[in-house]
């Protein structure tokens, strides 16, 4: 699903808090970056009607990408935001490592992009 309002979508997803990253991939020739997450709804795990959803976030027409990650202990989002910047959007995410606060370290992802597509995937 192509998002026509990625800013509101991200707010509705709780700024991706506690969402774990499975993989990050870049396609330089296509100017895309894909982030596959274990459960886009992880921030709402205690809410009534919670349903885990594995997703791919596909950033398209990327003009800049900055990754500062250490994948050895696992990566999860602490917080993320999207802001409009002319014809592009800016996705900025603070990350944490591992499963608990003892692994908290400052790290980040930054992407300047034109389109964001979210694809729900099988959870098996």
Order of alpha helices (4+ residues) and beta strands (2+ residues): alpha-beta-beta-beta-beta-beta-beta-beta-beta
